[in-house]
Amino acid sequence: MEDFISSLPDELLFHIISLLPFESAIQTIFLSTRWRFLWNLPLVQHGTKEDVPSAVSGFIANFDEHNPTRNTRRFRFHFGEYVLLSAILAPNNKLHLHFSAENLQNPEHFSWQIQLNNPQNLSDHQPTPSTFFVKTLNLTSVNHLSSEAISCMVSKFQLLENLKIIGCHGLESMSIDSDTKLLSLTIFDCPHLKSLHIRSYKLRTFLYRGKFPWFLPEFHFNLGNAMLDSRQGPAFNTFKTCDFDRVLLTIKNAEILTLCKWTFEALICPSLSSFFQFYKLKELWWIDNYSKGFYNCEALITFLKLCPSLELLFVTIDHNSYVMPNATKCSKQVSRCTKLQHLKVVKLEGFDNQDNEILLIERLRDVITVEPLILSTSDRICFRNLIRVPSHDSHPPTVSHSLVSQEMHSYKFVQVKHNNKLCPKHGHMSL
């Protein structure tokens, strides 16, 4: 039988759907590709950059999940000659805003200020009767043309709790001001960012990836989850240890932390007091590199002495990671030798050879009182379990001399199948 209904214009099909109960209307996506396409059809508008806030706000205000004629989750807004904004309303109150990228080689530099949850904006709040309230906002490829319009729009999202800023080329200076609700902030891959100012009372998660900027947290907020993946090095060469003091205060009570070796050597170690510790730290991802062709684990061992509650340790060797030219000898700064009594798992990845892995494990045994599960991988797929085997005079070890410890223990690697229980992942590794 020929399908006459599917060939009707979009407007008539929308009208047909609107006459059905919601439970029946949603089933129409299974009728054919034509009906499925209808549900995914984006709303398209044209205007100027000044129209962006009202256009996006109108898109959100018009959304009604239970009304087939108003449940469009995709929106495209064309402004300027080549600029396109794509908006997606995702489940769990997420709004994705993606701008078409400009010239990535020579972007125009800009400063950006975002003010969130300002009580002065309560009278100009996010429009209702929308059933969609933005709690998570993902901003991708914001540039000098769109930053001001985005700031205006975001200031009206009174329930915003999670903000993600990704791939903003040309962004040199950023200021984020939140009086109340912002709980999580993510800034990834903004290669020109040199200055970051954060004013927030309740921030608990801060995830950063990129060159390390001059970072000024205005308030002493206690982060529970902190990622400082600055393996690309500092954003400029005039860092002083005092510039990091406020950052250190914000991460000292973190339970989950990502840190690069150079950051510890250059910015944390020189200013450590003899009593400072990361008392609550349970999961650490340590990003390291070889220095002058060989692996030196002294900075890591020194850092571990500051982490009495550590349970999971992840060590990644990234040969492209920044190396401090004149690193401070950290062991002199930390006199207290805290033993790790709760360490359950050690995962190593990226090591060139087994000798360096065993060198680290041998040094690690100086600061632990338990026998953790030790896993090694080069591709995060195949894992080897490192096992310590007692050596006896009557049974000399069958491994090379470099794999034998001074306490006459030899080591062997046993292939294991990957599973999440045996091989847990650090939460930051998949971001």
Backbone hydrogen bonds, N-H to C=O, Kabsch-Sander energy under -0.5 kcal/mol:
donor,donor_aa,acceptor,acceptor_aa,energy
4,F,2,E,-1.0
7,S,4,F,-0.7
8,L,5,I,-2.0
13,L,9,P,-2.0
14,F,10,D,-2.8
15,H,11,E,-1.7
16,I,12,L,-2.3
17,I,13,L,-2.5
18,S,14,F,-2.2
19,L,15,H,-0.8
19,L,16,I,-0.9
20,L,17,I,-1.7
24,S,21,P,-0.6
25,A,21,P,-2.9
26,I,22,F,-2.4
27,Q,24,S,-0.6
28,T,25,A,-1.5
29,I,26,I,-1.1
30,F,27,Q,-1.9
31,L,28,T,-1.5
32,S,28,T,-0.6
36,R,32,S,-2.0
37,F,33,T,-2.8
38,L,34,R,-1.5
39,W,35,W,-1.5
40,N,36,R,-1.2
41,L,38,L,-0.9
43,L,74,R,-2.8
45,Q,76,R,-2.5
47,G,78,H,-2.4
51,D,48,T,-1.3
52,V,49,K,-1.1
55,A,51,D,-2.6
56,V,52,V,-2.7
57,S,53,P,-2.5
58,G,54,S,-2.3
59,F,55,A,-2.0
60,I,56,V,-2.4
61,A,57,S,-2.8
62,N,58,G,-1.9
63,F,59,F,-0.6
63,F,60,I,-1.1
64,D,70,R,-2.7
67,N,64,D,-1.8
70,R,67,N,-2.7
75,F,87,A,-2.5
76,R,43,L,-3.3
77,F,85,L,-2.7
78,H,45,Q,-2.5
79,F,77,F,-0.5
79,F,83,V,-2.0
80,G,47,G,-0.6
83,V,79,F,-0.8
85,L,77,F,-2.6
86,S,84,L,-0.5
86,S,98,H,-3.0
87,A,75,F,-3.3
87,A,85,L,-0.5
88,I,96,H,-2.1
89,L,73,R,-2.6
90,A,88,I,-0.7
90,A,94,K,-3.0
94,K,90,A,-1.4
95,L,136,T,-2.8
96,H,88,I,-2.6
97,L,95,L,-0.5
97,L,138,N,-3.1
98,H,86,S,-2.8
99,F,140,T,-2.4
100,S,84,L,-2.2
104,L,102,E,-0.5
110,F,170,G,-2.2
112,W,173,S,-2.3
114,I,175,S,-2.9
116,L,114,I,-0.5
116,L,177,D,-3.8
121,N,118,N,-2.5
122,L,119,P,-1.8
124,D,121,N,-1.6
125,H,122,L,-1.0
126,Q,156,K,-1.1
131,T,63,F,-1.2
133,F,131,T,-0.5
135,K,93,N,-2.5
135,K,133,F,-0.5
136,T,93,N,-2.1
137,L,162,N,-2.7
138,N,95,L,-2.7
139,L,137,L,-0.6
139,L,164,K,-3.3
140,T,97,L,-2.6
140,T,138,N,-0.5
141,S,166,I,-2.3
146,S,143,N,-0.7
147,S,143,N,-1.9
150,I,146,S,-2.2
151,S,147,S,-2.3
152,C,148,E,-2.0
153,M,149,A,-2.0
154,V,150,I,-3.1
155,S,151,S,-1.6
156,K,153,M,-1.6
157,F,154,V,-2.1
158,Q,156,K,-1.4
160,L,157,F,-1.3
161,E,135,K,-2.7
162,N,135,K,-2.6
163,L,184,S,-2.4
164,K,137,L,-2.8
165,I,186,T,-2.9
166,I,139,L,-2.8
167,G,188,F,-2.2
169,H,167,G,-1.1
171,L,168,C,-1.2
172,E,110,F,-2.6
172,E,170,G,-0.6
173,S,110,F,-1.0
174,M,195,S,-2.2
175,S,112,W,-2.3
176,I,197,H,-2.6
177,D,114,I,-2.8
178,S,176,I,-0.5
178,S,199,R,-3.3
179,D,116,L,-1.2
183,L,161,E,-2.6
184,S,161,E,-2.3
185,L,205,T,-2.5
186,T,163,L,-2.6
187,I,207,L,-2.8
188,F,165,I,-2.4
189,D,209,R,-2.0
193,L,190,C,-1.8
194,K,172,E,-3.1
195,S,172,E,-1.7
196,L,214,W,-2.9
197,H,174,M,-2.8
198,I,216,L,-2.1
199,R,176,I,-3.0
200,S,198,I,-0.5
201,Y,178,S,-0.8
204,R,183,L,-3.0
205,T,183,L,-2.1
206,F,225,N,-2.4
207,L,185,L,-2.6
208,Y,206,F,-0.5
208,Y,227,M,-2.6
209,R,187,I,-2.1
210,G,229,D,-2.1
212,F,233,G,-2.4
214,W,194,K,-3.2
215,F,213,P,-0.8
216,L,196,L,-3.2
216,L,214,W,-0.6
218,E,198,I,-3.3
218,E,216,L,-0.6
219,F,198,I,-0.5
221,F,219,F,-1.8
223,L,221,F,-0.9
223,L,250,T,-2.5
224,G,204,R,-2.2
225,N,204,R,-1.9
226,A,256,I,-2.7
227,M,206,F,-2.6
228,L,258,T,-2.0
229,D,208,Y,-2.5
230,S,228,L,-1.4
233,G,230,S,-2.3
235,A,212,F,-3.1
243,D,240,K,-1.5
244,F,241,T,-1.6
245,D,242,C,-0.8
248,L,244,F,-2.6
249,L,245,D,-1.7
250,T,246,R,-1.4
251,I,247,V,-1.4
252,K,248,L,-1.0
254,A,251,I,-1.8
255,E,224,G,-2.4
256,I,224,G,-1.7
257,L,283,E,-2.4
258,T,226,A,-1.7
259,L,285,W,-2.5
261,K,287,I,-2.5
264,F,260,C,-1.6
265,E,261,K,-2.5
266,A,262,W,-2.8
267,L,263,T,-2.3
268,I,263,T,-1.1
268,I,264,F,-0.7
269,C,264,F,-3.3
271,S,268,I,-1.1
272,L,269,C,-1.5
276,F,273,S,-1.2
278,F,306,L,-3.2
279,Y,277,Q,-1.2
280,K,252,K,-0.5
281,L,278,F,-1.0
282,K,255,E,-2.5
283,E,255,E,-2.4
284,L,312,L,-2.3
285,W,257,L,-2.5
286,W,284,L,-0.6
286,W,314,F,-3.3
287,I,259,L,-2.4
287,I,285,W,-0.6
288,D,286,W,-0.6
288,D,316,T,-3.3
291,S,294,F,-2.2
292,K,290,Y,-0.6
294,F,291,S,-1.5
297,C,295,Y,-0.5
301,I,297,C,-2.4
302,T,298,E,-2.4
303,F,299,A,-2.3
304,L,300,L,-2.6
305,K,301,I,-1.1
306,L,303,F,-2.0
307,C,304,L,-1.8
310,L,307,C,-1.4
311,E,282,K,-2.6
312,L,282,K,-2.7
313,L,345,V,-2.5
314,F,284,L,-2.9
315,V,347,K,-3.0
316,T,286,W,-2.6
316,T,314,F,-0.5
317,I,349,E,-2.6
318,D,288,D,-2.6
318,D,316,T,-0.7
319,H,317,I,-0.6
321,S,318,D,-2.0
322,Y,231,R,-3.0
327,A,324,M,-0.5
330,C,328,T,-1.1
332,K,329,K,-1.1
333,Q,330,C,-1.7
334,V,330,C,-0.9
335,S,333,Q,-0.7
338,T,305,K,-0.5
338,T,336,R,-0.7
340,L,367,V,-3.5
341,Q,308,P,-0.7
341,Q,339,K,-0.7
344,K,311,E,-3.1
345,V,311,E,-1.8
346,V,373,L,-3.0
347,K,313,L,-2.8
348,L,375,L,-2.7
349,E,315,V,-2.1
350,G,377,T,-1.1
357,E,353,N,-1.2
358,I,354,Q,-2.6
359,L,355,D,-2.3
360,L,356,N,-1.9
361,I,357,E,-2.1
362,E,358,I,-2.7
363,R,359,L,-1.9
364,L,360,L,-2.5
365,R,361,I,-1.7
366,D,363,R,-1.3
367,V,364,L,-1.9
369,T,340,L,-2.3
373,L,344,K,-3.0
375,L,346,V,-3.1
375,L,373,L,-0.5
376,S,384,R,-2.4
377,T,348,L,-2.4
378,S,382,C,-0.5
383,F,381,I,-0.5
383,F,416,V,-0.9
384,R,376,S,-2.5
385,N,414,V,-3.5
386,L,374,I,-2.2
386,L,384,R,-0.6
387,I,385,N,-0.6
387,I,412,K,-2.8
389,V,410,S,-3.8
391,S,408,M,-2.0
392,H,395,H,-1.0
395,H,392,H,-0.8
403,L,400,S,-1.7
404,V,401,H,-1.8
405,S,409,H,-2.8
408,M,405,S,-1.5
410,S,389,V,-2.9
411,Y,403,L,-0.7
412,K,387,I,-2.1
414,V,385,N,-2.4
416,V,383,F,-2.6
423,C,419,N,-3.4
429,M,426,H,-1.6
431,L,428,H,-1.3
